[in-house]
């Protein structure tokens, strides 16, 4: 499982370890956990952050909260490498916050999660120059991902 990033020549493939990918996914899950209780982008709250085991990506599960007129679920695939550069967790959060301002362009990602289509959220994020996906930081606390299958029924991905 190789994640391709190289800061010296953008787009040049270099392998990133699976532990580095795990740290990057934990960072994103930790950053998005706060938005399970607070709106990320009106009317959406985070329902989950599911790690992709095949590539450097996460699927972010969003739902329109209990006060919304329509209870909509939205599943967004966010790749953690954009333009050959790593995407930090803060950039994923900031990109998803733009959902409420209508600056997103979606297309079908060719996947399904929980029986629903997953949309491609690649246009929401940009890579930043950094040494690797995890930014060289230590192991973040918490699971690699999470998903509320039903209210109060949490599934964690380790």
C-alpha positions in Angstrom: 0.0 0.0 0.0 2.0 3.0 -1.2 0.9 6.6 -0.8 2.6 8.7 -3.4 4.1 12.1 -2.3 7.4 13.8 -2.9 8.1 17.3 -2.0 11.1 17.8 -4.2 9.3 17.0 -7.4 5.5 17.3 -7.1 3.7 14.3 -8.5 6.8 12.1 -8.4 5.8 8.8 -6.7 7.4 7.9 -3.4 6.1 5.4 -0.9 4.7 6.5 2.4 4.3 3.8 5.1 1.0 2.4 6.2 1.7 3.7 9.7 2.1 7.2 8.3 -1.2 6.8 6.5 -2.8 5.5 9.8 -1.5 8.7 11.6 -2.9 10.9 8.8 -6.3 9.2 9.1 -6.3 9.4 12.9 -5.5 13.1 12.6 -8.5 13.7 10.3 -10.9 11.6 12.5 -9.7 13.6 15.6 -10.2 16.9 13.8 -13.7 16.0 12.6 -14.9 14.5 16.0 -15.8 17.9 17.3 -18.3 18.4 14.6 -20.4 15.4 15.7 -21.9 17.8 18.2 -21.6 21.1 16.3 -22.5 21.9 12.7 -19.6 21.7 10.3 -21.4 23.5 7.5 -25.1 24.3 8.0 -27.0 22.0 8.0 -24.4 19.3 8.1 -22.9 17.6 11.1 -20.3 14.8 11.0 -21.7 11.4 11.4 -18.4 9.6 10.6 -14.9 9.5 9.2 -14.3 6.1 7.7 -10.7 5.3 6.7 -10.0 3.9 3.3 -7.8 0.8 3.5 -6.9 0.8 -0.2 -5.7 4.3 -0.7 -4.8 7.5 1.1 -8.4 8.7 1.7 -11.3 8.9 4.1 -15.0 8.9 3.5 -16.7 11.6 5.6 -20.3 10.8 6.5 -22.4 14.0 6.9 -26.0 14.3 7.9 -28.4 17.1 8.2 -29.1 17.3 12.0 -32.3 16.6 13.9 -33.6 20.2 13.4 -33.3 20.0 9.6 -36.5 19.7 7.5 -35.0 16.9 5.4 -32.8 14.2 7.1 -30.2 13.9 4.4 -27.1 11.8 4.5 -24.1 12.7 2.4 -21.0 10.6 2.0 -17.9 12.5 0.7 -14.6 10.8 -0.4 -11.7 13.0 0.6 -8.3 12.0 -0.7 -5.4 12.8 1.6 -3.1 13.5 -1.4 -3.9 16.3 -3.8 -1.7 17.4 -6.7 1.1 15.1 -5.3 1.1 17.0 -2.0 -0.3 15.8 1.4 -3.5 17.2 2.7 -3.4 18.1 6.4 -6.3 17.4 8.7 -7.0 21.1 9.2 -7.3 21.5 5.4 -9.9 18.6 5.3 -11.9 20.3 7.9 -11.7 23.7 6.2 -12.6 22.2 2.9 -15.7 20.6 4.3 -16.7 23.8 6.0 -17.1 25.3 2.5 -20.0 23.0 1.8 -22.4 25.6 3.3 -21.1 28.3 1.0 -21.8 26.3 -2.2 -18.2 26.4 -3.5 -18.1 22.6 -4.0 -18.2 20.6 -7.2 -19.2 17.0 -6.8 -19.2 13.9 -8.9 -19.9 10.3 -8.1 -16.7 8.6 -6.7 -17.7 5.1 -8.0 -18.3 3.8 -4.5 -21.1 3.1 -2.1 -21.2 3.2 1.7 -24.0 2.1 3.8 -26.0 1.5 0.6 -25.7 5.1 -0.5 -23.5 6.7 -3.3 -20.2 8.3 -2.2 -19.5 11.7 -3.9 -16.0 12.8 -4.8 -14.8 15.6 -2.5 -11.4 16.1 -4.1 -12.3 19.7 -5.2 -12.7 20.6 -1.5 -9.1 20.2 -0.5 -5.6 21.2 -1.6 -2.3 19.6 -0.7 0.4 21.6 1.2 4.2 21.2 1.1 5.1 18.9 4.0 7.5 15.9 4.5 4.7 13.3 4.4 1.0 12.7 5.0 1.3 12.7 8.8 3.5 15.8 8.9 6.1 14.0 10.9 4.0 14.3 14.1 3.6 11.6 16.7 0.7 9.2 16.9 -2.6 11.1 17.4 -4.9 9.8 20.1 -8.1 8.1 19.1 -9.4 5.7 16.5 -8.4 5.7 12.8 -12.0 6.5 12.1 -15.5 6.3 13.4 -19.1 6.1 12.3 -22.5 6.4 14.1 -24.5 3.7 12.5 -27.5 4.9 14.5 -27.7 7.6 17.2 -25.7 6.5 20.2 -24.4 3.4 18.3 -20.7 4.2 17.6 -18.4 2.0 15.5 -14.7 2.7 15.7 -12.1 1.8 13.1 -8.6 1.0 14.6 
